[in-house]
Amino acid sequence: MTHRNRPTGRSALVFGGSRGIGLATSHALAAQGHRVTVAARGVAEDVPGPAGFSAVRCDVTDSAQVDAAFTRTEARQGPVQIVVASAGVRQDGLLQRTEEAAFRRVVDANLTGSWRIVRRAAPTMAAHAWGRLILVSSVAAVLGTAGQVSYAAAKAGLSGLARSAARELGPHGVTCNIVLPGFVDTALTSDLSPRRRDAIVSTTPLGRAGRVEEIAAVVAFLASEAASYVTGATVPVDGGLAMGH
């Protein structure tokens, strides 16, 4: 079913919005009446994107493409007031076997990419005295994960980015928060072995994997008026997996 955005609400741009948590978030924001554009590497320009959403092609490791994604979105639906950074990549490997180039690629996509997005979004949001920045992290950021040093390090770095942005932009009516998903059935986790998957689920108090819609619901809340006094927060949506961390 294609999704026709209602001509109400605010202008939203979801990076990594073509699948998984990002696509579910796009649906959740559209259901609230927002005008939603998805940005992803694999979408085509000037044609309806996933589920009929407007789409812009963007590789978050390229500042020019990030800027262009905002510019095209602004031309179509007005100044971007809600931004979700959910693009992410993994390149697993044990610490001693990880090449520096591989580490840099993961950090560039997951951490520096989010910095590029926040940097581009901030001036417009501040000028309009209203904005919502939501960064999608991972429980790997607080638990650490063997074989995922680069991914865990990059996701952990989002905490400093979000909290610093929250302090800088708060006086201008802009909030910045992190959502911390646990183990969720997505394309990003589809390569895990059944044994590894079962081990993670068995240590999750709720005893199951999360659903993308459950993560998206929390993102949509943080993008809403109801969350106007929430900023600099890290909100776990992990079934209790990282409880106490």
N, C-alpha and C positions, 0 to 999 in steps of 0.2 A: 504494500500500500504506500503510495507516495504521500509526502507530508506537505501540505500547503500552509506556509507560515501565515499566521493572522497578522493583519496590519496594525498591531497594537504592541504594547510592551516596549522593551528596550532592544538596542542593537547588540547582538551577541556573536562572538567569534570563537569557535572551538577548534583548537589545534589538536591533530590526531583524531579528528571527528568522523573519520570515514568508517570506523569499525570499533568493536569492543566497548570499553567504558566511554570513549569519546562520542561514539554514535548514540549510545543510550543517553548520554548527557544532552546531546542535541535534541533528542526527542523530549526529554524532561523539560528543557528550557522552552521549546516550542509549545508544549502543553500549557505552560504558564503564560503564553501569549507573546513571547519574545520573537524577534526577527533573527533567525539563526543562519549563519554561514559556517560551513565546515572547511577546515584547511588541512590538507594532507598531501603527501608526496605523490600518491597514486591516483589522484582524481584528475579529471579532464576539465579544462577551462571552458567557460561559456556554455556548458550543458548542465542539466540537472545532476546533482551529485547523489550520494547514497540516500535512499528513501525520499528522493525529490528535493532535498535541501540544496540551496545555493552552495556552490563550492569554489574554492580557489586552490590552485596547486601551490604547495609550499614545502620546502625543505628547511627546517628550523636551524640547520647548521650554516645557513646563508643569510646574513643580515639583509641583503637586498631583497631576497624572496620574502622575508618576514615583513619588511616595509611594504612591499607590493601587495601582500595579502591584506594588510590593514587598508591600504589605499583603495583597493578594489572593493573591499567590503564597505568602506565608508561611502564610496560613490553610489553603491546599490541601496544601502539601508541606513545611512546616517552614521554619525560618530559612534565608535564602538565603546560601549559602556560596561559590557560583561565579557571577560576573557577567561577561557579555560585552557590551561596548558596541560594536555594529556598525551602529547606525543612522547614516545619512549622506545628505546632499543636496548637489547641485551646482547652481549657477546661474552658468553661464560668461559671461564678458564681459571684454573688454580693460580694463585698469586705468582708463584715462581715461573709459571709457564706463560704468563700474560705479557705480550709484547707492548712496548710503550705506545706504539701507533694504535693498537686496539683499545688500550685504556683511554687514550685521547678521544677516539671516535665516540665511545660511550659517554664520556663526560661532556663532550661537545653537544651531543644530541639531547641528553637528559638534563643537564645543568645549565650549560652556556646557552642552549637553545631557549630555555625558560627565561634566562636573563635577557636575551634579545627580545623576547615577547613582552616582558614586563617593561623594559626600557622604552619600547615603541608605544605601548599602550598608555603609559603614565601621563605624558603631557596633556593628551586629549581629555582623559578622565579628570585630571586636576583642574583643567580649564572649565569643565562643566560641573565641578564640585560634586561629582558622583561617579563611583566606579566600583566594580567587583573583579578582583583578580583571584583566581583559584588555581593552585598548582597541584597536580596529581603526583604523589610520591609513591612509596611502597613500604611495607613492613620491613623490607630488607634494610631500609635506612636506619632503623632502630635496633633490629635484631642482629644484623650482619648475616651473611649467607656464604657458606663455603662455596667457592667456585664462582662467586659473583662480586668480587672485590670492586671492580670498576662500577658496576651497576649500583651497589650499595653506597659507595662513596659519592657517586653523582646524586643519587636521591637524597642522601643525608645533607648534601650541600644546599638543597632547596630550603631547608629550615632557616639557615642564615639569610638567604635571599629574601624569603617571605617576611621574616621578622624585621629586617632592615627596611624593606619596602613599606611595611605596615607603619613603621615609625616615621618615615619620610612623608608618606602620602596621607596618613591619617588626618592631619590638619586640613587637607583639601577634600575630605569627604570620600576618600577611596580606601577600601579595605583589601587586605591581602591575606589569604589563608591557604592552608595545605590540607588536602584529604589524603589519608593514609590507608589505602586498600590492603586487605590481607590477600589470601590466595583466592583468586577469581578465575573462573573458566573463561579464558580469552585466547586469542591467537598467540599472544606473548608467552603464555604458559603451556601451550599445546605440545611443545617439544619435551616437556618433562616426562620422565619414565613413570609408569603406573606405580612403581615402588616409591619413588620420590613423592609423587602426588599423595599417595596413601599416608606417607609419613607426616606430611604437612597437615593433612586433614585430621589425622589422629591426635595431633597436638593442639588443634583448634577447639576451644571449649564448646562451640556450637556443633562441632562434629561434621561440618560440611564445607564445601567451597562456597564462596560468595557469588552472587549474580550481578551482572553489570548494572541492572536496574537499581540494585540496592546502593551501589556507589553513586550512581547518577542522582538519586533522590537527595543525597547529602550535598552533592555539588550544587544542585538546584536550590536547596535551602540557603546555602552560603551566598548564592547570587541574588537572593530575594531581599525585599525590604525588611522582612522579619529578622534577618541576620545583620541589621545595621550596626549593632554594637558588638559584633564579633570580628576581631582582626588580630593578626599575628598568631592565630591558633593552628594547632595540628589536630585534626579530627580523625581518629581511627575508625575505620569501617572494616573490621577484620575478624569478626566472630570471636573476639577475645584473644586472638593469637599473640599479640604483643602486649597484653595486659601487664601494667606495672612498669613498662619501659618508657 
